[in-house]
């Protein structure tokens, strides 16, 4: 699981505010903008299939699809609806491909907002 220290909540337990400031979806929890991962789908075995990181309600951080064994299948760093970098992995966790979609400066903006190390 990517960034296991970050809180996770199922999307049905959050308030969907529609499109946010950065075009991605905006989520709130208990009357406040939500910060953490939003889980959208689970496998039958209980493992997470798809989740997306949010900061202050806004789409910001990693969108991750997992294999049923819990290994990361694909991950995309998101700045709102903008993809910054994507990676695809094998079911054993080996990196298959990586590509930069946006300027690397966006990575550092997202890193600052999410508490990740900048590059």
HULINNOR-V987835 format. One record per helix or strand of 3 or more residues. SS is the DSSP state (H for helix, E for strand). FROM is the first residue (numbers start at 1). LEN is the number of residues. Records with the same first field share a line. If there is no record, write none. Layout:
SS=FROM-LEN, FROM-LEN
This chain:
E=8-3, 15-5, 25-5, 36-7, 48-8, 58-9, 72-8, 82-8, 95-6
H=11-3, 104-11
